[in-house]
Amino acid sequence: MIIFTPVAIRLVAASVLFGLAVAFGVRVSPSSAQFRRDRPDFFERGQEQLQQEIDRLQTQPIDPANGVLSVEAGAVQWQPTLLEEAGISILLPAGEQSQQRQTLETIQGAIEFQLLSVQAGNSRYLTGYALNLSPTQVQDPAQLLAAAGAAIESDPAVTLRSDRAIALGTYPGRELFLTSRNRQLVVRLYVVGQRMYLLSATQPLDTPSLSATTVQFFESFELLN
C-alpha cells in the first residue's frame, strides 16, 4: 500500500551537484545552475490533469480516515508527477526532491537540461528535459542521441556496459548501461520533436539486470496529450 502525499521541493544552490554531475561528472557552470524566476515552476501539478493521471494509474479512493490518497504498487512508494512545461508524466519514488539546471556539452552543441532528482534510499532517480533544441541539432535525431550518449559515457569514472537503440512510441531513443566503482547507472534519452528527455536511475552494483523499481520508473514515463 502506497501513501501519496505532497513532497516539498528543495531548490539547491549552484554549488550543489547531483544527478548527472554526481553520476557522470558533468561540469556545471554557476550561471547555468540558476533558475529563471520569471518562468513557471519547473515542478508543476495541474490539479485536473493530475487527477486524470492518478485515475489512469488505478489509484484508490481517498481514505476518509486519514484524508490521503492510496496507491497499490508493492513495497515502493510512488508519487504520480506531472511536469507540465515538459509535457510529460512519470512516477517518482517517494524521497527528497531537488531541481537544477545543467548543461551537457556534446559535439552537436550544448544541451541545457532542467532536472528533477529524487533520492530514495541508496538510489537516485533523475528526470530531465531540454526544450527548444536547435533545428540543426534535431535534423538527425539518431546523431544527436549518439552525441549525448558519448558525452555521458566519456567520464573516466564510469565504464560503458551496453548501448542500444530504444524508442518511445515512434520517437527514437537510446539506453546506456554504465557502471562505476560502487553502482550501476542506467540512462535513457529520447528526442521528441525539438525536445530531448533524459531519465536516469542508479542501482546496486550486484544487480544482474534492471531492478523492478528501475523498470517501474522507466515504464511510467509518458508524453502528455
Phi and psi in degrees as GROMACS dihedral restraints (atoms count N, CA, C in turn):
[ dihedral_restraints ]
;  ai    aj    ak    al  type     phi  dphi    fc
    3     4     5     6     1  -109.3    20    10
    4     5     6     7     1   134.2    20    10
    6     7     8     9     1   -98.9    20    10
    7     8     9    10     1   122.0    20    10
    9    10    11    12     1   -96.1    20    10
   10    11    12    13     1   112.2    20    10
   12    13    14    15     1  -132.0    20    10
   13    14    15    16     1   153.0    20    10
   15    16    17    18     1   -60.3    20    10
   16    17    18    19     1   141.8    20    10
   18    19    20    21     1  -116.4    20    10
   19    20    21    22     1   130.8    20    10
   21    22    23    24     1   -68.6    20    10
   22    23    24    25     1   146.1    20    10
   24    25    26    27     1   -98.2    20    10
   25    26    27    28     1   128.8    20    10
   27    28    29    30     1  -108.3    20    10
   28    29    30    31     1   118.0    20    10
   30    31    32    33     1   -80.2    20    10
   31    32    33    34     1   125.2    20    10
   33    34    35    36     1   -96.8    20    10
   34    35    36    37     1   153.8    20    10
   36    37    38    39     1   -74.7    20    10
   37    38    39    40     1   164.4    20    10
   39    40    41    42     1   -62.0    20    10
   40    41    42    43     1   -26.9    20    10
   42    43    44    45     1   -79.2    20    10
   43    44    45    46     1   -11.4    20    10
   45    46    47    48     1   -89.7    20    10
   46    47    48    49     1   124.8    20    10
   48    49    50    51     1  -106.9    20    10
   49    50    51    52     1   142.0    20    10
   51    52    53    54     1  -152.3    20    10
   52    53    54    55     1  -180.0    20    10
   54    55    56    57     1    59.0    20    10
   55    56    57    58     1  -120.8    20    10
   57    58    59    60     1   -60.9    20    10
   58    59    60    61     1   -40.3    20    10
   60    61    62    63     1   -62.6    20    10
   61    62    63    64     1   -39.3    20    10
   63    64    65    66     1   -73.0    20    10
   64    65    66    67     1   -43.9    20    10
   66    67    68    69     1   -76.4    20    10
   67    68    69    70     1   -37.8    20    10
   69    70    71    72     1  -122.2    20    10
   70    71    72    73     1    -3.2    20    10
   72    73    74    75     1    72.8    20    10
   73    74    75    76     1    28.1    20    10
   75    76    77    78     1   -68.9    20    10
   76    77    78    79     1   134.3    20    10
   78    79    80    81     1   -81.3    20    10
   79    80    81    82     1   138.9    20    10
   81    82    83    84     1  -128.4    20    10
   82    83    84    85     1   125.8    20    10
   84    85    86    87     1   -82.4    20    10
   85    86    87    88     1   150.0    20    10
   87    88    89    90     1   -55.3    20    10
   88    89    90    91     1   -38.2    20    10
   90    91    92    93     1   -68.2    20    10
   91    92    93    94     1   -35.1    20    10
   93    94    95    96     1   -74.8    20    10
   94    95    96    97     1   -14.7    20    10
   96    97    98    99     1   -89.8    20    10
   97    98    99   100     1     0.4    20    10
   99   100   101   102     1   -91.1    20    10
  100   101   102   103     1   152.6    20    10
  102   103   104   105     1   -99.2    20    10
  103   104   105   106     1   144.4    20    10
  105   106   107   108     1   -80.0    20    10
  106   107   108   109     1   123.0    20    10
  108   109   110   111     1   -76.7    20    10
  109   110   111   112     1   -14.2    20    10
  111   112   113   114     1   -88.8    20    10
  112   113   114   115     1     5.0    20    10
  114   115   116   117     1  -107.4    20    10
  115   116   117   118     1   158.0    20    10
  117   118   119   120     1   -60.1    20    10
  118   119   120   121     1   154.6    20    10
  120   121   122   123     1   -54.6    20    10
  121   122   123   124     1   135.6    20    10
  123   124   125   126     1   -55.9    20    10
  124   125   126   127     1   -38.0    20    10
  126   127   128   129     1  -107.6    20    10
  127   128   129   130     1   100.2    20    10
  129   130   131   132     1  -120.7    20    10
  130   131   132   133     1   149.7    20    10
  132   133   134   135     1  -130.3    20    10
  133   134   135   136     1   116.8    20    10
  135   136   137   138     1   -83.7    20    10
  136   137   138   139     1   124.0    20    10
  138   139   140   141     1   -58.0    20    10
  139   140   141   142     1   -44.5    20    10
  141   142   143   144     1   -68.0    20    10
  142   143   144   145     1   -45.4    20    10
  144   145   146   147     1   -64.1    20    10
  145   146   147   148     1   -39.6    20    10
  147   148   149   150     1   -63.5    20    10
  148   149   150   151     1   -40.1    20    10
  150   151   152   153     1   -63.9    20    10
  151   152   153   154     1   -39.4    20    10
  153   154   155   156     1   -63.3    20    10
  154   155   156   157     1   -40.9    20    10
  156   157   158   159     1   -67.2    20    10
  157   158   159   160     1   -40.0    20    10
  159   160   161   162     1   -62.7    20    10
  160   161   162   163     1   -41.6    20    10
  162   163   164   165     1   -61.5    20    10
  163   164   165   166     1   -40.5    20    10
  165   166   167   168     1   -62.6    20    10
  166   167   168   169     1   -34.2    20    10
  168   169   170   171     1   -84.3    20    10
  169   170   171   172     1    13.6    20    10
  171   172   173   174     1    59.0    20    10
  172   173   174   175     1    52.4    20    10
  174   175   176   177     1   -78.2    20    10
  175   176   177   178     1   163.1    20    10
  177   178   179   180     1   -97.2    20    10
  178   179   180   181     1   163.8    20    10
  180   181   182   183     1   -62.8    20    10
  181   182   183   184     1   159.8    20    10
  183   184   185   186     1   -64.0    20    10
  184   185   186   187     1   132.9    20    10
  186   187   188   189     1   -76.8    20    10
  187   188   189   190     1   113.8    20    10
  189   190   191   192     1   -63.7    20    10
  190   191   192   193     1   -18.5    20    10
  192   193   194   195     1   -71.5    20    10
  193   194   195   196     1   -33.7    20    10
  195   196   197   198     1  -127.2    20    10
  196   197   198   199     1    -6.7    20    10
  198   199   200   201     1    70.2    20    10
  199   200   201   202     1    21.2    20    10
  201   202   203   204     1  -117.8    20    10
  202   203   204   205     1   164.0    20    10
  204   205   206   207     1   -93.4    20    10
  205   206   207   208     1   132.5    20    10
  207   208   209   210     1  -109.5    20    10
  208   209   210   211     1   140.3    20    10
  210   211   212   213     1  -132.4    20    10
  211   212   213   214     1   129.4    20    10
  213   214   215   216     1   -83.2    20    10
  214   215   216   217     1   118.1    20    10
  216   217   218   219     1  -159.1    20    10
  217   218   219   220     1    48.9    20    10
  219   220   221   222     1    69.8    20    10
  220   221   222   223     1  -148.1    20    10
  222   223   224   225     1   -89.1    20    10
  223   224   225   226     1    -9.6    20    10
  225   226   227   228     1   -91.5    20    10
  226   227   228   229     1   136.1    20    10
  228   229   230   231     1   -87.4    20    10
  229   230   231   232     1   122.9    20    10
  231   232   233   234     1  -116.9    20    10
  232   233   234   235     1   147.9    20    10
  234   235   236   237     1  -123.8    20    10
  235   236   237   238     1   113.0    20    10
  237   238   239   240     1   -61.8    20    10
  238   239   240   241     1   129.6    20    10
  240   241   242   243     1  -133.7    20    10
  241   242   243   244     1   133.3    20    10
  243   244   245   246     1  -109.0    20    10
  244   245   246   247     1   129.4    20    10
  246   247   248   249     1  -108.3    20    10
  247   248   249   250     1    90.4    20    10
  249   250   251   252     1   -65.1    20    10
  250   251   252   253     1   -40.8    20    10
  252   253   254   255     1   -61.3    20    10
  253   254   255   256     1   -34.1    20    10
  255   256   257   258     1   -84.6    20    10
  256   257   258   259     1   -16.5    20    10
  258   259   260   261     1    72.5    20    10
  259   260   261   262     1    36.6    20    10
  261   262   263   264     1  -137.3    20    10
  262   263   264   265     1   161.1    20    10
  264   265   266   267     1  -131.5    20    10
  265   266   267   268     1   153.0    20    10
  267   268   269   270     1  -161.3    20    10
  268   269   270   271     1   155.7    20    10
  270   271   272   273     1   -92.8    20    10
  271   272   273   274     1   129.6    20    10
  273   274   275   276     1  -116.8    20    10
  274   275   276   277     1   137.2    20    10
  276   277   278   279     1   -62.8    20    10
  277   278   279   280     1   147.3    20    10
  279   280   281   282     1   -64.3    20    10
  280   281   282   283     1   134.3    20    10
  282   283   284   285     1   168.6    20    10
  283   284   285   286     1  -177.7    20    10
  285   286   287   288     1   -71.8    20    10
  286   287   288   289     1   127.8    20    10
  288   289   290   291     1  -108.5    20    10
  289   290   291   292     1   141.5    20    10
  291   292   293   294     1  -137.7    20    10
  292   293   294   295     1   151.9    20    10
  294   295   296   297     1  -133.4    20    10
  295   296   297   298     1   150.0    20    10
  297   298   299   300     1  -164.2    20    10
  298   299   300   301     1   164.8    20    10
  300   301   302   303     1  -110.1    20    10
  301   302   303   304     1   133.4    20    10
  303   304   305   306     1  -138.6    20    10
  304   305   306   307     1   148.8    20    10
  306   307   308   309     1  -112.8    20    10
  307   308   309   310     1   128.0    20    10
  309   310   311   312     1  -101.9    20    10
  310   311   312   313     1   117.0    20    10
  312   313   314   315     1   -86.7    20    10
  313   314   315   316     1   124.2    20    10
  315   316   317   318     1  -130.5    20    10
  316   317   318   319     1   170.2    20    10
  318   319   320   321     1   -70.9    20    10
  319   320   321   322     1   -12.1    20    10
  321   322   323   324     1   -98.1    20    10
  322   323   324   325     1    12.4    20    10
  324   325   326   327     1   105.0    20    10
  325   326   327   328     1   171.3    20    10
  327   328   329   330     1   -74.6    20    10
  328   329   330   331     1   142.1    20    10
  330   331   332   333     1  -122.2    20    10
  331   332   333   334     1   114.4    20    10
  333   334   335   336     1   -96.2    20    10
  334   335   336   337     1   118.3    20    10
  336   337   338   339     1  -104.2    20    10
  337   338   339   340     1   139.3    20    10
  339   340   341   342     1   -92.0    20    10
  340   341   342   343     1   127.7    20    10
  342   343   344   345     1  -122.6    20    10
  343   344   345   346     1   140.5    20    10
  345   346   347   348     1  -121.9    20    10
  346   347   348   349     1   119.7    20    10
  348   349   350   351     1  -113.8    20    10
  349   350   351   352     1   139.1    20    10
  351   352   353   354     1  -126.4    20    10
  352   353   354   355     1   124.2    20    10
  354   355   356   357     1   -97.5    20    10
  355   356   357   358     1   115.6    20    10
  357   358   359   360     1  -125.6    20    10
  358   359   360   361     1   102.3    20    10
  360   361   362   363     1    65.4    20    10
  361   362   363   364     1  -127.9    20    10
  363   364   365   366     1   -92.5    20    10
  364   365   366   367     1     4.9    20    10
  366   367   368   369     1  -111.8    20    10
  367   368   369   370     1   152.8    20    10
  369   370   371   372     1  -126.2    20    10
  370   371   372   373     1   136.3    20    10
  372   373   374   375     1  -121.9    20    10
  373   374   375   376     1   134.0    20    10
  375   376   377   378     1  -128.6    20    10
  376   377   378   379     1   131.0    20    10
  378   379   380   381     1  -122.2    20    10
  379   380   381   382     1   129.8    20    10
  381   382   383   384     1  -142.9    20    10
  382   383   384   385     1   157.0    20    10
  384   385   386   387     1  -146.9    20    10
  385   386   387   388     1   146.6    20    10
  387   388   389   390     1  -120.6    20    10
  388   389   390   391     1   119.8    20    10
  390   391   392   393     1   -97.1    20    10
  391   392   393   394     1   154.5    20    10
  393   394   395   396     1    57.9    20    10
  394   395   396   397     1    50.1    20    10
  396   397   398   399     1   -61.8    20    10
  397   398   399   400     1   153.0    20    10
  399   400   401   402     1   -72.8    20    10
  400   401   402   403     1   153.7    20    10
  402   403   404   405     1   -55.6    20    10
  403   404   405   406     1   -35.1    20    10
  405   406   407   408     1   -65.8    20    10
  406   407   408   409     1   -41.4    20    10
  408   409   410   411     1   -64.4    20    10
  409   410   411   412     1   -41.1    20    10
  411   412   413   414     1   -91.1    20    10
  412   413   414   415     1     3.2    20    10
  414   415   416   417     1   -60.0    20    10
  415   416   417   418     1   -36.2    20    10
  417   418   419   420     1  -130.5    20    10
  418   419   420   421     1    90.6    20    10
  420   421   422   423     1   -57.0    20    10
  421   422   423   424     1   -38.4    20    10
  423   424   425   426     1   -63.0    20    10
  424   425   426   427     1   -39.7    20    10
  426   427   428   429     1   -67.7    20    10
  427   428   429   430     1   -38.4    20    10
  429   430   431   432     1   -65.9    20    10
  430   431   432   433     1   -42.1    20    10
  432   433   434   435     1   -62.1    20    10
  433   434   435   436     1   -41.7    20    10
  435   436   437   438     1   -63.8    20    10
  436   437   438   439     1   -39.9    20    10
  438   439   440   441     1   -66.3    20    10
  439   440   441   442     1   -42.1    20    10
  441   442   443   444     1   -65.3    20    10
  442   443   444   445     1   -42.1    20    10
  444   445   446   447     1   -62.4    20    10
  445   446   447   448     1   -41.4    20    10
  447   448   449   450     1   -63.6    20    10
  448   449   450   451     1   -38.0    20    10
  450   451   452   453     1   -65.6    20    10
  451   452   453   454     1   -38.2    20    10
  453   454   455   456     1   -69.2    20    10
  454   455   456   457     1   -45.5    20    10
  456   457   458   459     1   -80.3    20    10
  457   458   459   460     1    -3.2    20    10
  459   460   461   462     1   -74.2    20    10
  460   461   462   463     1   -12.9    20    10
  462   463   464   465     1   -64.5    20    10
  463   464   465   466     1   123.3    20    10
  465   466   467   468     1   -65.3    20    10
  466   467   468   469     1   -13.4    20    10
  468   469   470   471     1   -80.0    20    10
  469   470   471   472     1    -9.3    20    10
  471   472   473   474     1  -121.8    20    10
  472   473   474   475     1   156.4    20    10
  474   475   476   477     1  -122.1    20    10
  475   476   477   478     1   128.3    20    10
  477   478   479   480     1   -76.4    20    10
  478   479   480   481     1   125.6    20    10
  480   481   482   483     1  -100.5    20    10
  481   482   483   484     1   -36.0    20    10
  483   484   485   486     1  -157.6    20    10
  484   485   486   487     1   154.7    20    10
  486   487   488   489     1  -148.5    20    10
  487   488   489   490     1   113.9    20    10
  489   490   491   492     1  -139.1    20    10
  490   491   492   493     1   155.3    20    10
  492   493   494   495     1   -78.0    20    10
  493   494   495   496     1   137.8    20    10
  495   496   497   498     1  -133.6    20    10
  496   497   498   499     1  -176.8    20    10
  498   499   500   501     1  -150.1    20    10
  499   500   501   502     1   153.6    20    10
  501   502   503   504     1  -117.4    20    10
  502   503   504   505     1    90.5    20    10
  504   505   506   507     1    66.8    20    10
  505   506   507   508     1  -119.1    20    10
  507   508   509   510     1   -94.5    20    10
  508   509   510   511     1    -0.1    20    10
  510   511   512   513     1   -93.2    20    10
  511   512   513   514     1   136.9    20    10
  513   514   515   516     1   -75.1    20    10
  514   515   516   517     1   152.7    20    10
  516   517   518   519     1  -151.2    20    10
  517   518   519   520     1   178.8    20    10
  519   520   521   522     1  -148.0    20    10
  520   521   522   523     1   141.0    20    10
  522   523   524   525     1  -120.0    20    10
  523   524   525   526     1   129.6    20    10
  525   526   527   528     1  -113.4    20    10
  526   527   528   529     1   135.2    20    10
  528   529   530   531     1  -118.7    20    10
  529   530   531   532     1   114.2    20    10
  531   532   533   534     1  -125.8    20    10
  532   533   534   535     1   160.3    20    10
  534   535   536   537     1  -130.0    20    10
  535   536   537   538     1   148.0    20    10
  537   538   539   540     1  -118.3    20    10
  538   539   540   541     1  -163.7    20    10
  540   541   542   543     1   -64.1    20    10
  541   542   543   544     1   -33.6    20    10
  543   544   545   546     1  -135.6    20    10
  544   545   546   547     1    14.0    20    10
  546   547   548   549     1  -160.8    20    10
  547   548   549   550     1   165.7    20    10
  549   550   551   552     1  -103.6    20    10
  550   551   552   553     1   147.4    20    10
  552   553   554   555     1  -126.3    20    10
  553   554   555   556     1   124.5    20    10
  555   556   557   558     1  -117.0    20    10
  556   557   558   559     1   125.0    20    10
  558   559   560   561     1  -126.2    20    10
  559   560   561   562     1   133.8    20    10
  561   562   563   564     1  -122.3    20    10
  562   563   564   565     1   134.6    20    10
  564   565   566   567     1  -123.1    20    10
  565   566   567   568     1   140.3    20    10
  567   568   569   570     1  -135.4    20    10
  568   569   570   571     1   144.1    20    10
  570   571   572   573     1  -112.4    20    10
  571   572   573   574     1   121.0    20    10
  573   574   575   576     1  -126.9    20    10
  574   575   576   577     1   102.7    20    10
  576   577   578   579     1    62.5    20    10
  577   578   579   580     1  -122.8    20    10
  579   580   581   582     1  -101.6    20    10
  580   581   582   583     1    26.9    20    10
  582   583   584   585     1  -123.1    20    10
  583   584   585   586     1   151.8    20    10
  585   586   587   588     1  -124.3    20    10
  586   587   588   589     1   135.1    20    10
  588   589   590   591     1  -112.5    20    10
  589   590   591   592     1   144.9    20    10
  591   592   593   594     1  -131.0    20    10
  592   593   594   595     1   129.5    20    10
  594   595   596   597     1  -124.1    20    10
  595   596   597   598     1   138.3    20    10
  597   598   599   600     1  -144.0    20    10
  598   599   600   601     1   141.7    20    10
  600   601   602   603     1  -142.5    20    10
  601   602   603   604     1   142.6    20    10
  603   604   605   606     1  -106.3    20    10
  604   605   606   607     1   152.3    20    10
  606   607   608   609     1  -150.3    20    10
  607   608   609   610     1   164.1    20    10
  609   610   611   612     1   -56.7    20    10
  610   611   612   613     1   149.4    20    10
  612   613   614   615     1   -63.2    20    10
  613   614   615   616     1   -31.0    20    10
  615   616   617   618     1   -87.9    20    10
  616   617   618   619     1     8.6    20    10
  618   619   620   621     1   -71.8    20    10
  619   620   621   622     1   121.7    20    10
  621   622   623   624     1   -69.0    20    10
  622   623   624   625     1   -27.5    20    10
  624   625   626   627     1  -150.4    20    10
  625   626   627   628     1  -165.0    20    10
  627   628   629   630     1   -65.5    20    10
  628   629   630   631     1   130.4    20    10
  630   631   632   633     1   -70.4    20    10
  631   632   633   634     1   161.2    20    10
  633   634   635   636     1   -60.5    20    10
  634   635   636   637     1   -37.0    20    10
  636   637   638   639     1   -67.2    20    10
  637   638   639   640     1   -41.9    20    10
  639   640   641   642     1   -63.6    20    10
  640   641   642   643     1   -43.2    20    10
  642   643   644   645     1   -61.2    20    10
  643   644   645   646     1   -44.8    20    10
  645   646   647   648     1   -60.5    20    10
  646   647   648   649     1   -42.4    20    10
  648   649   650   651     1   -60.8    20    10
  649   650   651   652     1   -50.2    20    10
  651   652   653   654     1   -65.7    20    10
  652   653   654   655     1   -44.1    20    10
  654   655   656   657     1   -73.1    20    10
  655   656   657   658     1   -17.1    20    10
  657   658   659   660     1   -80.3    20    10
  658   659   660   661     1   -11.4    20    10
  660   661   662   663     1   -70.1    20    10
  661   662   663   664     1   125.2    20    10
  663   664   665   666     1  -142.8    20    10
  664   665   666   667     1   151.2    20    10
  666   667   668   669     1   -84.1    20    10
  667   668   669   670     1   140.0    20    10
  669   670   671   672     1   -80.4    20    10
  670   671   672   673     1   152.0    20    10
